[in-house]
Amino acid sequence: WAVPSFGIKVDAVPGRLNQIGLYVKREGTFYGQCSELCGVDHGFMPIKVKAVKLNDYLNQIYS
């Protein structure tokens, strides 16, 4: 998958755990998409990343 606003692309490989570190400097909602021709539903794999401040995130998960 890829999120062009972040300038990142990560491949998903069956049986392998992939990780990427990312520091987002501003809050917002960012969109991406599957970036490989992976199968029948390739065109229906949108990605939505919601970036929030750390305190807002912690308040949400602990409330």
TIMAR-386363 format. One record per residue: residue number from 1; residue in one letter; chain; x, y, z of N, C-alpha, C in turn. Coordinates in Angstrom, 1 decimal, padded with zeros to 4 digits. Layout:
// residues N
SETI     k   r   c      n_u      n_v      n_w     ca_u     ca_v     ca_w      c_u      c_v      c_w
SETI   NUM   A   A        X        Y        Z        X        Y        Z        X        Y        Z
...
***
This chain:
// residues 63
SETI     k   r   c      n_u      n_v      n_w     ca_u     ca_v     ca_w      c_u      c_v      c_w
SETI     1   W   A    000.8   -001.2    000.0    000.0    000.0    000.0    000.9    001.2    000.0
SETI     2   A   A    000.3    002.4   -000.3    001.0    003.6   -000.4    000.1    004.8    000.1
SETI     3   V   A    000.7    005.7    000.8    000.1    007.0    001.1    000.9    008.1    000.5
SETI     4   P   A    000.6    008.6   -000.6    001.4    009.6   -001.3    001.8    010.8   -000.5
SETI     5   S   A    000.8    011.3    000.3    001.1    012.5    001.1    002.3    012.3    002.1
SETI     6   F   A    002.5    011.0    002.5    003.6    010.7    003.4    004.9    010.3    002.6
SETI     7   G   A    004.8    010.1    001.3    005.9    009.6    000.5    006.4    008.2    000.9
SETI     8   I   A    005.4    007.4    001.3    005.8    006.0    001.7    005.0    005.0    000.8
SETI     9   K   A    005.6    003.8    000.7    005.0    002.6    000.1    005.6    001.4    000.8
SETI    10   V   A    004.7    000.5    001.2    005.1   -000.7    001.9    004.4   -001.9    001.2
SETI    11   D   A    005.2   -002.9    000.9    004.6   -004.1    000.3    004.2   -005.1    001.4
SETI    12   A   A    003.0   -005.7    001.2    002.6   -006.8    002.1    003.0   -008.1    001.4
SETI    13   V   A    003.6   -008.9    002.2    004.1   -010.2    001.7    003.5   -011.3    002.6
SETI    14   P   A    002.8   -012.3    002.0    002.1   -013.3    002.8    003.2   -014.0    003.7
SETI    15   G   A    002.8   -014.2    004.9    003.6   -014.9    005.9    004.7   -014.0    006.5
SETI    16   R   A    004.8   -012.7    006.1    005.8   -011.8    006.6    005.2   -010.6    007.3
SETI    17   L   A    005.7   -010.2    008.4    005.2   -009.0    009.1    006.1   -007.9    008.7
SETI    18   N   A    005.5   -006.9    008.0    006.3   -005.7    007.6    005.9   -004.5    008.5
SETI    19   Q   A    006.8   -003.7    008.9    006.6   -002.5    009.7    007.3   -001.3    009.1
SETI    20   I   A    006.7   -000.2    009.4    007.4    001.1    009.0    007.2    002.1    010.1
SETI    21   G   A    008.2    002.8    010.4    008.1    003.9    011.4    007.8    005.2    010.6
SETI    22   L   A    006.9    006.0    011.2    006.5    007.2    010.6    006.1    008.2    011.6
SETI    23   Y   A    006.6    009.4    011.4    006.3    010.6    012.3    005.6    011.6    011.5
SETI    24   V   A    004.3    011.8    011.8    003.5    012.8    011.1    003.5    014.1    011.9
SETI    25   K   A    003.9    015.2    011.2    004.0    016.4    011.9    002.7    017.3    012.0
SETI    26   R   A    001.7    016.9    011.3    000.4    017.6    011.4   -000.8    016.7    011.5
SETI    27   E   A   -001.8    017.2    012.2   -003.0    016.4    012.2   -003.7    016.4    010.9
SETI    28   G   A   -004.5    015.4    010.7   -005.3    015.4    009.5   -005.7    014.0    009.1
SETI    29   T   A   -006.5    013.9    008.0   -006.8    012.6    007.4   -006.1    012.5    006.1
SETI    30   F   A   -005.5    011.4    005.9   -004.7    011.2    004.7   -005.1    009.9    004.0
SETI    31   Y   A   -005.1    009.9    002.7   -005.7    008.8    002.0   -004.6    008.1    001.1
SETI    32   G   A   -004.7    006.8    000.9   -003.8    006.1    000.1   -004.6    005.0   -000.6
SETI    33   Q   A   -003.8    004.1   -001.2   -004.4    003.0   -001.9   -003.5    001.8   -002.1
SETI    34   C   A   -004.0    000.7   -002.4   -003.2   -000.5   -002.8   -002.4   -000.1   -004.0
SETI    35   S   A   -001.1   -000.5   -003.9   -000.2    000.0   -005.0    000.3   -001.1   -005.9
SETI    36   E   A   -000.2   -002.3   -005.7    000.1   -003.5   -006.6   -001.1   -004.1   -007.2
SETI    37   L   A   -001.0   -004.6   -008.3   -002.1   -005.4   -008.9   -002.2   -006.7   -008.2
SETI    38   C   A   -003.0   -006.8   -007.2   -003.0   -007.9   -006.3   -004.1   -008.9   -006.5
SETI    39   G   A   -005.1   -008.5   -007.3   -006.2   -009.5   -007.4   -007.5   -008.8   -007.9
SETI    40   V   A   -008.6   -009.5   -007.8   -009.9   -009.0   -008.3   -010.3   -007.7   -007.6
SETI    41   D   A   -010.1   -007.6   -006.3   -010.6   -006.4   -005.6   -009.5   -005.3   -005.4
SETI    42   H   A   -008.5   -005.3   -006.2   -007.4   -004.4   -006.1   -007.9   -002.9   -006.1
SETI    43   G   A   -008.9   -002.6   -006.9   -009.4   -001.2   -007.0   -010.3   -000.8   -005.8
SETI    44   F   A   -010.5   -001.7   -004.9   -011.4   -001.5   -003.7   -010.7   -001.6   -002.4
SETI    45   M   A   -009.4   -001.2   -002.4   -008.6   -001.2   -001.2   -008.1    000.1   -000.8
SETI    46   P   A   -009.0    001.1   -000.5   -008.6    002.4   -000.1   -008.0    002.3    001.4
SETI    47   I   A   -007.1    003.3    001.6   -006.4    003.4    002.9   -006.7    004.8    003.5
SETI    48   K   A   -007.1    004.8    004.8   -007.4    006.1    005.4   -006.5    006.1    006.7
SETI    49   V   A   -005.7    007.2    006.8   -004.9    007.3    008.0   -005.3    008.6    008.7
SETI    50   K   A   -005.7    008.5    010.0   -006.1    009.7    010.7   -005.0    010.0    011.7
SETI    51   A   A   -004.4    011.1    011.6   -003.3    011.5    012.4   -003.8    012.5    013.5
SETI    52   V   A   -003.6    012.2    014.7   -004.0    013.0    015.9   -002.9    013.3    016.8
SETI    53   K   A   -003.1    014.2    017.7   -002.0    014.5    018.7   -002.0    013.3    019.7
SETI    54   L   A   -000.8    013.1    020.3   -000.7    011.9    021.2   -001.6    012.0    022.3
SETI    55   N   A   -001.8    013.2    022.9   -002.7    013.3    024.1   -004.1    013.0    023.7
SETI    56   D   A   -004.6    013.4    022.5   -005.9    013.1    022.1   -006.1    011.6    021.9
SETI    57   Y   A   -005.1    011.0    021.3   -005.1    009.5    021.1   -005.2    008.8    022.5
SETI    58   L   A   -004.4    009.1    023.4   -004.4    008.5    024.7   -005.7    008.7    025.4
SETI    59   N   A   -006.2    009.9    025.4   -007.5    010.2    026.0   -008.6    009.3    025.4
SETI    60   Q   A   -008.6    009.1    024.1   -009.6    008.3    023.4   -009.5    006.8    023.8
SETI    61   I   A   -008.3    006.3    023.8   -008.2    004.8    024.1   -008.4    004.5    025.6
SETI    62   Y   A   -008.2    005.5    026.5   -008.3    005.2    027.9   -009.7    005.8    028.5
SETI    63   S   A   -010.5    006.3    027.6   -011.8    006.7    028.2   -013.0    005.8    027.8
***
